[in-house]
Amino acid sequence: MSQNRILSLVGLATKAGKTVSGEFLTEKEIKSGRAALVIVADNASDNTKKKFQNMCSFYKVPIYFYQDKDTLGHAMGKQFRASLAILDEGFAKGIKEYLDKESNVNCIEEVV
Protein backbone atom coordinates (compact mmCIF):
# COMPACT_ATOMS: atom_id res chain seq x y z
CA MET A 1 0.00 0.00 0.00
CA SER A 2 2.68 2.52 0.93
CA GLN A 3 4.53 1.63 -2.29
CA ASN A 4 1.67 3.21 -4.24
CA ARG A 5 1.78 6.29 -2.00
CA ILE A 6 5.53 6.66 -2.53
CA LEU A 7 5.22 6.49 -6.30
CA SER A 8 2.17 8.80 -6.26
CA LEU A 9 4.09 11.40 -4.26
CA VAL A 10 7.03 11.14 -6.68
CA GLY A 11 4.56 11.72 -9.53
CA LEU A 12 2.99 14.72 -7.79
CA ALA A 13 6.40 16.21 -7.06
CA THR A 14 7.33 15.76 -10.72
CA LYS A 15 4.14 17.49 -11.91
CA ALA A 16 4.90 20.34 -9.50
CA GLY A 17 8.39 20.69 -11.00
CA LYS A 18 10.08 19.66 -7.76
CA THR A 19 12.12 16.71 -9.08
CA VAL A 20 15.08 16.15 -11.35
CA SER A 21 16.17 12.82 -12.75
CA GLY A 22 19.13 11.32 -14.49
CA GLU A 23 22.67 11.04 -13.24
CA PHE A 24 23.90 14.48 -14.32
CA LEU A 25 20.97 16.55 -13.01
CA THR A 26 20.70 14.59 -9.76
CA GLU A 27 24.41 15.10 -9.12
CA LYS A 28 24.13 18.82 -9.92
CA GLU A 29 21.26 19.32 -7.44
CA ILE A 30 23.02 17.37 -4.68
CA LYS A 31 26.14 19.50 -5.06
CA SER A 32 24.15 22.75 -5.20
CA GLY A 33 22.41 21.88 -1.94
CA ARG A 34 18.90 21.93 -3.43
CA ALA A 35 18.28 18.17 -3.20
CA ALA A 36 16.19 17.26 -0.13
CA LEU A 37 16.06 13.52 -0.90
CA VAL A 38 17.68 11.19 -3.42
CA ILE A 39 16.20 7.92 -4.66
CA VAL A 40 18.34 5.48 -6.65
CA ALA A 41 16.91 2.39 -8.34
CA ASP A 42 17.79 -0.92 -6.70
CA ASN A 43 18.81 -2.31 -10.08
CA ALA A 44 21.15 0.57 -10.90
CA SER A 45 24.77 -0.38 -11.43
CA ASP A 46 26.96 -0.87 -8.37
CA ASN A 47 29.12 2.02 -9.59
CA THR A 48 26.12 4.37 -9.74
CA LYS A 49 24.92 3.29 -6.29
CA LYS A 50 28.35 3.81 -4.74
CA LYS A 51 28.80 7.18 -6.44
CA PHE A 52 25.50 8.54 -5.12
CA GLN A 53 25.95 6.94 -1.70
CA ASN A 54 29.33 8.65 -1.27
CA MET A 55 28.07 11.96 -2.66
CA CYS A 56 24.95 12.01 -0.46
CA SER A 57 27.01 11.10 2.57
CA PHE A 58 29.41 13.98 1.90
CA TYR A 59 26.65 16.54 1.23
CA LYS A 60 24.38 15.20 4.03
CA VAL A 61 21.44 14.30 1.78
CA PRO A 62 19.20 11.31 2.68
CA ILE A 63 19.40 8.56 0.06
CA TYR A 64 17.20 5.52 -0.49
CA PHE A 65 17.59 2.56 -2.83
CA TYR A 66 14.08 1.75 -4.02
CA GLN A 67 12.30 -0.27 -6.72
CA ASP A 68 13.72 -0.53 -10.23
CA LYS A 69 14.53 1.86 -13.06
CA ASP A 70 11.29 1.20 -14.95
CA THR A 71 9.07 1.78 -11.90
CA LEU A 72 10.82 5.03 -10.96
CA GLY A 73 10.64 6.28 -14.54
CA HIS A 74 6.98 5.33 -14.84
CA ALA A 75 6.15 7.22 -11.62
CA MET A 76 7.72 10.33 -13.19
CA GLY A 77 5.94 9.85 -16.51
CA LYS A 78 9.22 9.13 -18.28
CA GLN A 79 11.24 6.18 -19.46
CA PHE A 80 13.48 4.34 -17.02
CA ARG A 81 15.35 6.43 -14.47
CA ALA A 82 18.20 5.17 -12.30
CA SER A 83 18.29 8.22 -10.03
CA LEU A 84 16.13 11.14 -9.03
CA ALA A 85 16.24 13.98 -6.55
CA ILE A 86 13.31 15.56 -4.74
CA LEU A 87 13.88 19.31 -4.44
CA ASP A 88 11.03 20.22 -2.09
CA GLU A 89 11.32 19.62 1.68
CA GLY A 90 7.58 18.93 2.04
CA PHE A 91 7.49 16.27 -0.66
CA ALA A 92 10.75 14.80 0.64
CA LYS A 93 9.37 14.52 4.18
CA GLY A 94 6.20 12.78 2.97
CA ILE A 95 8.08 10.35 0.75
CA LYS A 96 10.60 9.56 3.52
CA GLU A 97 7.77 8.71 5.94
CA TYR A 98 6.41 6.09 3.57
CA LEU A 99 9.87 4.82 2.60
CA ASP A 100 10.69 4.29 6.29
CA LYS A 101 7.54 2.15 6.67
CA GLU A 102 8.51 -0.13 3.77
CA SER A 103 10.33 -3.26 4.89
CA ASN A 104 12.11 -3.96 1.59
CA VAL A 105 13.69 -0.52 1.12
CA ASN A 106 17.44 -0.17 1.47
CA CYS A 107 18.08 3.07 3.29
CA ILE A 108 21.33 4.87 3.83
CA GLU A 109 20.41 8.08 5.58
CA GLU A 110 22.75 10.64 7.02
CA VAL A 111 21.62 12.66 10.02
CA VAL A 112 21.63 16.32 9.04
LUMTORPA-847771 format. One record per atom (N, C-alpha, C): residue number from 1; x, y, z. Coordinates in Angstrom, 1 decimal. Example, Ala and Ser with C-alpha at 12.3 -4.5 7.8 and 13.67 -1.06 7.14 Angstrom:
2
  pos      px      py      pz
    1    13.2    -5.7     7.8
    1    12.3    -4.5     7.8
    1    13.2    -3.3     7.8
    2    12.8    -2.2     7.1
    2    13.7    -1.1     7.1
    2    12.9     0.0     7.9
//
This chain:
112
  pos      px      py      pz
    1     0.8    -1.2     0.0
    1     0.0     0.0     0.0
    1     0.9     1.3     0.0
    2     1.9     1.3     0.9
    2     2.7     2.5     0.9
    2     3.5     2.7    -0.3
    3     3.8     1.6    -1.0
    3     4.5     1.6    -2.3
    3     3.8     2.5    -3.3
    4     2.5     2.4    -3.4
    4     1.7     3.2    -4.2
    4     1.7     4.7    -3.8
    5     1.7     4.9    -2.5
    5     1.8     6.3    -2.0
    5     3.1     6.9    -2.3
    6     4.2     6.2    -2.2
    6     5.5     6.7    -2.5
    6     5.6     7.1    -4.0
    7     5.2     6.2    -4.9
    7     5.2     6.5    -6.3
    7     4.3     7.6    -6.7
    8     3.1     7.7    -6.0
    8     2.2     8.8    -6.3
    8     2.8    10.1    -5.9
    9     3.4    10.2    -4.7
    9     4.1    11.4    -4.3
    9     5.2    11.8    -5.2
   10     6.0    10.8    -5.7
   10     7.0    11.1    -6.7
   10     6.4    11.7    -7.9
   11     5.3    11.2    -8.4
   11     4.6    11.7    -9.5
   11     4.1    13.1    -9.3
   12     3.5    13.4    -8.1
   12     3.0    14.7    -7.8
   12     4.1    15.7    -7.7
   13     5.2    15.3    -7.1
   13     6.4    16.2    -7.1
   13     6.9    16.5    -8.5
   14     6.9    15.5    -9.3
   14     7.3    15.8   -10.7
   14     6.4    16.8   -11.4
   15     5.1    16.6   -11.3
   15     4.1    17.5   -11.9
   15     4.3    18.9   -11.4
   16     4.7    19.0   -10.1
   16     4.9    20.3    -9.5
   16     6.3    20.9    -9.9
   17     7.1    20.2   -10.6
   17     8.4    20.7   -11.0
   17     9.4    20.6    -9.9
   18     9.2    19.7    -8.9
   18    10.1    19.7    -7.8
   18    11.0    18.4    -7.8
   19    11.2    17.8    -9.0
   19    12.1    16.7    -9.1
   19    13.1    16.9   -10.3
   20    14.2    16.3   -10.2
   20    15.1    16.1   -11.3
   20    15.5    14.7   -11.4
   21    15.8    14.2   -12.6
   21    16.2    12.8   -12.8
   21    17.3    12.7   -13.7
   22    17.9    11.5   -13.7
   22    19.1    11.3   -14.5
   22    20.4    11.6   -13.7
   23    21.4    11.0   -14.0
   23    22.7    11.0   -13.2
   23    23.2    12.5   -13.2
   24    23.3    13.2   -14.3
   24    23.9    14.5   -14.3
   24    23.1    15.5   -13.5
   25    21.8    15.6   -13.7
   25    21.0    16.5   -13.0
   25    20.9    16.2   -11.5
   26    20.8    15.0   -11.2
   26    20.7    14.6    -9.8
   26    22.0    15.0    -9.1
   27    23.1    14.7    -9.7
   27    24.4    15.1    -9.1
   27    24.5    16.6    -9.0
   28    24.1    17.4   -10.0
   28    24.1    18.8    -9.9
   28    23.3    19.4    -8.7
   29    22.1    18.8    -8.5
   29    21.3    19.3    -7.4
   29    21.8    18.9    -6.1
   30    22.4    17.8    -6.0
   30    23.0    17.4    -4.7
   30    24.1    18.4    -4.3
   31    25.0    18.6    -5.3
   31    26.1    19.5    -5.1
   31    25.7    21.0    -4.8
   32    24.6    21.4    -5.4
   32    24.2    22.8    -5.2
   32    23.4    22.9    -3.9
   33    23.1    21.8    -3.2
   33    22.4    21.9    -1.9
   33    20.9    22.0    -2.0
   34    20.4    21.8    -3.2
   34    18.9    21.9    -3.4
   34    18.2    20.6    -3.2
   35    18.9    19.5    -3.3
   35    18.3    18.2    -3.2
   35    17.9    17.9    -1.7
   36    16.6    17.6    -1.5
   36    16.2    17.3    -0.1
   36    16.2    15.8     0.1
   37    16.1    15.0    -1.0
   37    16.1    13.5    -0.9
   37    16.5    12.9    -2.2
   38    17.3    11.9    -2.2
   38    17.7    11.2    -3.4
   38    17.2     9.8    -3.4
   39    16.6     9.3    -4.5
   39    16.2     7.9    -4.7
   39    16.9     7.3    -5.8
   40    17.6     6.2    -5.6
   40    18.3     5.5    -6.6
   40    17.7     4.1    -6.8
   41    17.5     3.7    -8.0
   41    16.9     2.4    -8.3
   41    17.8     1.3    -7.8
   42    17.1     0.3    -7.2
   42    17.8    -0.9    -6.7
   42    18.6    -1.6    -7.8
   43    18.1    -1.6    -9.0
   43    18.8    -2.3   -10.1
   43    19.8    -1.4   -10.9
   44    20.1    -0.3   -10.3
   44    21.2     0.6   -10.9
   44    22.5    -0.1   -10.7
   45    23.5     0.3   -11.5
   45    24.8    -0.4   -11.4
   45    25.4    -0.1   -10.1
   46    26.3    -1.0    -9.7
   46    27.0    -0.9    -8.4
   46    27.8     0.4    -8.3
   47    28.3     0.8    -9.5
   47    29.1     2.0    -9.6
   47    28.2     3.2    -9.3
   48    27.1     3.3    -9.9
   48    26.1     4.4    -9.7
   48    25.7     4.5    -8.3
   49    25.3     3.3    -7.7
   49    24.9     3.3    -6.3
   49    26.0     3.8    -5.4
   50    27.2     3.4    -5.6
   50    28.4     3.8    -4.7
   50    28.6     5.3    -4.9
   51    28.6     5.8    -6.2
   51    28.8     7.2    -6.4
   51    27.8     8.1    -5.7
   52    26.5     7.7    -5.8
   52    25.5     8.5    -5.1
   52    25.5     8.4    -3.6
   53    25.9     7.2    -3.1
   53    25.9     6.9    -1.7
   53    27.1     7.8    -1.1
   54    28.2     7.8    -1.7
   54    29.3     8.6    -1.3
   54    29.0    10.1    -1.3
   55    28.4    10.6    -2.5
   55    28.1    12.0    -2.7
   55    27.0    12.4    -1.6
   56    26.0    11.6    -1.4
   56    24.9    12.0    -0.5
   56    25.5    12.0     1.0
   57    26.4    11.1     1.3
   57    27.0    11.1     2.6
   57    27.8    12.4     2.8
   58    28.6    12.8     1.8
   58    29.4    14.0     1.9
   58    28.6    15.2     2.0
   59    27.5    15.3     1.2
   59    26.6    16.5     1.2
   59    25.5    16.5     2.2
   60    25.4    15.4     3.0
   60    24.4    15.2     4.0
   60    23.0    15.2     3.5
   61    22.8    14.4     2.4
   61    21.4    14.3     1.8
   61    20.9    12.9     2.0
   62    19.7    12.7     2.5
   62    19.2    11.3     2.7
   62    19.1    10.6     1.3
   63    19.5     9.3     1.3
   63    19.4     8.6     0.1
   63    18.7     7.2     0.3
   64    17.9     6.8    -0.6
   64    17.2     5.5    -0.5
   64    17.4     4.8    -1.8
   65    17.5     3.4    -1.7
   65    17.6     2.6    -2.8
   65    16.2     1.9    -2.9
   66    15.5     2.2    -4.0
   66    14.1     1.7    -4.0
   66    13.7     1.3    -5.4
   67    12.9     0.2    -5.5
   67    12.3    -0.3    -6.7
   67    13.3    -0.5    -7.8
   68    12.8    -0.3    -9.1
   68    13.7    -0.5   -10.2
   68    13.6     0.7   -11.2
   69    14.5     0.7   -12.1
   69    14.5     1.9   -13.1
   69    13.2     2.1   -13.8
   70    12.6     1.0   -14.2
   70    11.3     1.2   -15.0
   70    10.2     1.8   -14.1
   71    10.1     1.3   -12.8
   71     9.1     1.8   -11.9
   71     9.3     3.2   -11.6
   72    10.5     3.6   -11.3
   72    10.8     5.0   -11.0
   72    10.5     5.9   -12.2
   73    10.9     5.5   -13.3
   73    10.6     6.3   -14.5
   73     9.2     6.4   -14.8
   74     8.4     5.3   -14.6
   74     7.0     5.3   -14.8
   74     6.3     6.3   -13.9
   75     6.7     6.3   -12.6
   75     6.1     7.2   -11.6
   75     6.3     8.7   -12.0
   76     7.4     9.0   -12.8
   76     7.7    10.3   -13.2
   76     7.1    10.6   -14.6
   77     6.5     9.6   -15.2
   77     5.9     9.8   -16.5
   77     7.0     9.9   -17.6
   78     8.1     9.2   -17.3
   78     9.2     9.1   -18.3
   78     9.6     7.7   -18.5
   79    10.7     7.5   -19.3
   79    11.2     6.2   -19.5
   79    12.0     5.9   -18.2
   80    12.8     4.8   -18.2
   80    13.5     4.3   -17.0
   80    14.4     5.4   -16.5
   81    14.5     5.5   -15.2
   81    15.3     6.4   -14.5
   81    16.1     5.7   -13.4
   82    17.4     5.8   -13.3
   82    18.2     5.2   -12.3
   82    18.3     6.0   -11.0
   83    18.2     7.3   -11.2
   83    18.3     8.2   -10.0
   83    17.4     9.4   -10.2
   84    16.9     9.9    -9.0
   84    16.1    11.1    -9.0
   84    16.3    11.9    -7.7
   85    16.1    13.2    -7.8
   85    16.2    14.0    -6.6
   85    14.9    14.7    -6.4
   86    14.5    14.8    -5.1
   86    13.3    15.6    -4.7
   86    13.8    16.9    -4.2
   87    13.3    18.0    -4.8
   87    13.9    19.3    -4.4
   87    13.1    20.1    -3.4
   88    11.9    19.5    -3.0
   88    11.0    20.2    -2.1
   88    11.0    19.5    -0.7
   89    11.2    20.2     0.3
   89    11.3    19.6     1.7
   89    10.0    18.9     2.1
   90     8.9    19.5     1.7
   90     7.6    18.9     2.0
   90     7.4    17.6     1.4
   91     7.6    17.5     0.1
   91     7.5    16.3    -0.7
   91     8.5    15.2    -0.1
   92     9.7    15.7     0.1
   92    10.8    14.8     0.6
   92    10.3    14.2     2.0
   93     9.8    15.0     2.9
   93     9.4    14.5     4.2
   93     8.3    13.5     4.0
   94     7.3    13.7     3.2
   94     6.2    12.8     3.0
   94     6.7    11.5     2.4
   95     7.5    11.6     1.4
   95     8.1    10.3     0.8
   95     8.9     9.6     1.7
   96     9.7    10.2     2.5
   96    10.6     9.6     3.5
   96     9.8     8.8     4.6
   97     8.6     9.4     5.0
   97     7.8     8.7     5.9
   97     7.3     7.4     5.4
   98     6.9     7.3     4.2
   98     6.4     6.1     3.6
   98     7.6     5.1     3.3
   99     8.7     5.7     2.9
   99     9.9     4.8     2.6
   99    10.3     4.1     3.9
  100    10.3     4.9     5.0
  100    10.7     4.3     6.3
  100     9.8     3.2     6.7
  101     8.5     3.2     6.3
  101     7.5     2.2     6.7
  101     7.7     0.9     5.8
  102     8.3     1.0     4.6
  102     8.5    -0.1     3.8
  102     9.6    -1.0     4.3
  103     9.4    -2.3     4.3
  103    10.3    -3.3     4.9
  103    11.4    -3.6     3.9
  104    11.1    -3.5     2.6
  104    12.1    -4.0     1.6
  104    12.9    -2.8     1.0
  105    12.9    -1.7     1.6
  105    13.7    -0.5     1.1
  105    15.1    -0.5     1.8
  106    16.1    -0.3     1.0
  106    17.4    -0.2     1.5
  106    17.7     1.3     1.7
  107    17.9     1.7     2.9
  107    18.1     3.1     3.3
  107    19.5     3.3     3.8
  108    20.1     4.3     3.3
  108    21.3     4.9     3.8
  108    21.0     6.3     4.1
  109    20.8     6.7     5.3
  109    20.4     8.1     5.6
  109    21.4     8.7     6.5
  110    21.8     9.9     6.2
  110    22.8    10.6     7.0
  110    21.9    11.6     7.9
  111    22.3    11.7     9.1
  111    21.6    12.7    10.0
  111    22.2    14.1     9.7
  112    21.2    15.0     9.4
  112    21.6    16.3     9.0
  112    21.7    17.2    10.3
//
